[in-house]
Amino acid sequence: MLEVAILGFLKEAPLHGYELKQRIAMLTGHAYRVSDGALYPAILRMEQRGWIVRHQERGEAAAPRQVLTLTPDGEQELLRLLRNPSELEISNSSQFNVLLAFLKYLQPAEQRAVLKRRLEFLEGARSFFQAGGKPVKLVEEADPFRRGMLQMAISSSRKEKAWLREMIEVLGE
């Protein structure tokens, strides 16, 4: 998820590390906080792989700043990651949203394939809770907080599945 976000934002524009961290934080929200201890080593690895380059620019107020730019190899890696998301990126809503933020860079058939994987996951998803080895249904849940959790999950899942179906149709076969 972090690699997709870094490469995706750098495809949009060259950025310095602080700007990049802010954009990732806005995209992932409270679900995934990106620390400097995760971001800067990831940037270094991507530089070593030739996916991004760093150059110095004059700072707005004082010291020069290091600006990161995506390379052609980095763009190819971004496309590879978008075309082949992991099962976790498909199943985890926050990580899937990172994919969605940059899915525009794929061809329609590739976009459709990713969306179909997410739809298949959602159609096979089960309840958060089980009793006796079976998923607990909303009407069976006595705990009002768990019932609320189930209601919100059902509602958002319906909306997301409807949107996915619509987009898959728009993207054509």
N, C-alpha and C positions, 0 to 999 in steps of 0.2 A: 504494500500500500504506500509506503513512504517513497519508494523508487518511482512508482507511477505518479505520485503527486509532484515530486521534484522535477522529473522529466517533463511532465505535462505542463506545469507552470512555466518552465524554461522554454518550452516550445512556443508559448504565447509571447514571451518577451525575456530578454536578459534581466536578471535580478541580482541584487546582493543578498547575502545570507539572511539578514534581518527581514527584508521584504518577503523573501521566500518563506521563512518561518511564519510570518503573519498570514500569508495567503493559505498556507497549509492549515494553520489554526482556525481560520475562518471556514475552511472547507470541512474539516473534521469535527469542529466544535468541541464540546466537552468530552466526547466519547474517547478520543485519542489525542492526548496532549503530546506534542512533539518537543522533546527536550533538546537542548544543545548537544547533550551527550549522545543523542541518536542522530540528529540532523547532520552535524559537521563530520562525523566519521562516515556517514552515508555519502556525503558530498565528496569526501576524499577518495572513497572507493570508486565512485563514478568518474572522478578525474583520472584515477589510475587506469581505469578501463577505457578511457578515451571517449566517454559519453558526454562529458562537459569540460569546458575550459574556463579558466579564471584569468581575468585581466583587471588591471587597476585603473580606476577612474577617479577623477577629482571629486572630493566630497562636497556636499551642498554647503556645509557650514565650516568644516575644518579639515580633518584628516582624510586622506584618500581612502577609497573603499574598494573592496574586491567584488567584481561583478562576474556572475556566472552566466555562461552562454551554452546552449545546447549544440552539440556537434551533429553531423549527419549520422554517425554511429549511434549517438544517443537517441536521435529521432527513430532510428530503426529499432532500437531496444524498446522504446516507448510503444511503438506499434506492436512489437512482439508480445509485450506484457498485456496490452489491451486485447489482443486477439486470443490470448491463452491465459485467462485469469485462473487463479487457483480455486479450489473448492471453497476455501475460506472466503475469498473475495466475492464469490458468487453467493454464499450463504449468509454472510455477515452484512447487515444493512449499511453500516457505516462504511465498510470497505467497498461495498458495491457502489455507494454514492461517489466514492473517489473515481471508480471506473467511469461512471456516468458523466462525471465532469469533463472527461477527455475523450469519450467515445466518438465525438464528432470527427476525430482524426482518422477513423476507420472508414472503409467503403461500406455502403449499405448492407451488402450480404454479410460482411463481418460483424457489423453492428447487430444485425438480426440474430446471428448465431449466439452472440453474448446474451442478448435479451431473452432468447429462447431458453438458454441454460438457467437464467434466473427464474423464469416462469416455471420451468420444470421443477426447480427446487421448491418454489412457493407452493406449487400444487401438491407436492409430496410432504410438505412440512406437517409436523404433529404438534400437539398441545405441549405447553410448558410443563404440565403436571401429569402424573400418572397415579392410578390407584388400581391395585390388583393386576398390574401389567398392561392396563388399557389407558389410553388418553382420557383425561377428565374433560367432559363436555361443559360448555358454559352453563347450561341449566343445572348441572350436577354440582357445581362449585358453590359451597356454602360460604366460604370466606369472601367478604365483600371486596377486599383488596385484590385478591387473586382473580375474582370475577371481573373486576375493573380492568386488570391487566389483560385478561383474555378478551374482553370486549374491545379494548384499544387495538390489540394485535389482530383480531378478526377484521375490524374496520379498516385498518391501514393495509392489511393484506389484500382485502377485496379491491381497494382503490389501486394498489400497486399492480395487481394482476390485470385489472381492467386497462390501466395505462400501458402495461407491457403488451397485452393483446393488440391494442390500438396501434402502438408503434410498430409492432411486428407486421401488422397489415399494411401500414403506411410504407414501410420499407420494402414491401412486396416479396414475392417468392422468386 
